[in-house]
């Protein structure tokens, strides 16, 4: 029971109140996705960043992917959709939103 209480306390501390410090959190990432299929990333942004950027990396190389352009969050949400390439593997996805922070996620293309 003590472990459950500790988990609940940690979760509440991470969520914080509505006016809490700025943060970027992953809401959804379609993964795994088949080669050549659409991928979607949705993030929640707290604070007031002017815009967010997204970058994709495969084998430590930056990928130039159509559709991964800077965006401004709307109602605290920012999202990107793009077509994956024909090569299978793991992509490292990095979303950066200025003072709100950044997040890193892994997309698996099968």
C-alpha positions as CSV (number, residue, x, y, z in Angstrom):
1,X,0.0,0.0,0.0
2,X,2.9,2.4,0.8
3,X,4.2,1.9,-2.8
4,X,0.8,2.9,-4.3
5,X,0.7,6.0,-2.1
6,X,4.2,7.0,-3.3
7,X,3.2,6.5,-6.9
8,X,0.1,8.6,-6.5
9,X,2.1,11.4,-4.8
10,X,4.7,11.4,-7.5
11,X,2.0,11.5,-10.2
12,X,0.3,14.4,-8.6
13,X,3.5,16.3,-8.3
14,X,4.3,15.8,-11.9
15,X,0.9,16.8,-13.1
16,X,0.8,20.0,-11.0
17,X,-1.8,22.7,-11.0
18,X,-3.0,24.4,-14.1
19,X,-0.7,27.4,-13.6
20,X,2.4,25.2,-12.9
21,X,5.8,25.6,-14.5
22,X,6.1,25.3,-18.3
23,X,6.4,21.7,-19.7
24,X,6.1,19.7,-22.9
25,X,4.5,16.2,-22.5
26,X,3.7,13.5,-25.0
27,X,0.0,12.9,-25.5
28,X,0.2,10.4,-28.4
29,X,2.7,8.9,-30.8
30,X,1.6,6.3,-33.4
31,X,4.2,3.6,-33.0
32,X,5.0,1.2,-34.4
33,X,3.9,2.1,-37.9
34,X,4.5,0.2,-41.1
35,X,7.0,1.6,-43.6
36,X,5.5,4.3,-45.8
37,X,2.6,4.9,-43.4
38,X,1.5,8.0,-41.6
39,X,2.9,8.8,-38.2
40,X,1.3,11.3,-35.8
41,X,2.8,13.0,-32.7
42,X,0.6,15.0,-30.3
43,X,2.1,17.0,-27.4
44,X,0.7,19.1,-24.6
45,X,2.5,22.4,-24.0
46,X,2.1,24.3,-20.7
47,X,3.5,27.8,-20.5
48,X,3.4,30.2,-23.5
49,X,6.0,29.2,-26.1
50,X,5.9,31.2,-29.3
51,X,6.5,28.1,-31.4
52,X,7.6,24.5,-31.2
53,X,9.9,22.6,-33.5
54,X,10.3,18.9,-34.2
55,X,13.2,17.0,-35.5
56,X,13.6,13.3,-36.5
57,X,16.8,11.3,-36.3
58,X,17.6,7.8,-37.6
59,X,21.0,6.3,-36.7
60,X,22.1,9.7,-35.3
61,X,21.5,11.4,-38.6
62,X,18.9,14.2,-38.9
63,X,16.1,13.3,-41.4
64,X,14.6,15.9,-43.7
65,X,10.9,15.0,-43.5
66,X,8.1,16.9,-45.3
67,X,5.6,18.2,-42.8
68,X,7.9,18.5,-39.8
69,X,7.9,22.3,-39.7
70,X,7.7,24.7,-36.7
71,X,4.2,25.2,-35.2
72,X,2.5,27.3,-32.6
73,X,0.5,25.4,-29.9
74,X,-3.3,25.9,-30.1
75,X,-5.1,25.5,-26.8
76,X,-2.0,24.0,-25.3
77,X,-1.7,21.2,-28.0
78,X,0.7,20.9,-30.9
79,X,0.8,18.1,-33.4
80,X,2.5,16.8,-36.5
81,X,1.6,14.2,-39.1
82,X,4.1,12.9,-41.7
83,X,4.8,9.9,-43.9
84,X,7.5,7.5,-42.8
85,X,10.1,6.4,-45.3
86,X,10.7,3.0,-46.8
87,X,13.4,2.0,-44.3
88,X,12.5,0.1,-41.1
89,X,14.1,1.1,-37.9
90,X,13.9,3.3,-34.8
91,X,13.5,7.1,-35.2
92,X,14.4,9.5,-32.3
93,X,11.9,12.3,-32.3
94,X,12.7,15.6,-30.5
95,X,10.1,18.3,-29.9
96,X,11.4,21.6,-28.5
97,X,9.1,24.4,-27.3
98,X,11.5,27.2,-26.1
99,X,11.1,28.0,-22.4
100,X,8.4,25.3,-22.0
101,X,11.1,22.6,-22.6
102,X,11.4,19.6,-24.8
103,X,10.6,16.0,-25.1
104,X,12.2,13.0,-26.8
105,X,10.3,10.0,-28.0
106,X,11.1,6.9,-30.1
107,X,9.1,6.0,-33.2
108,X,9.4,2.4,-34.5
109,X,9.0,1.9,-38.3
110,X,8.4,-1.7,-39.1
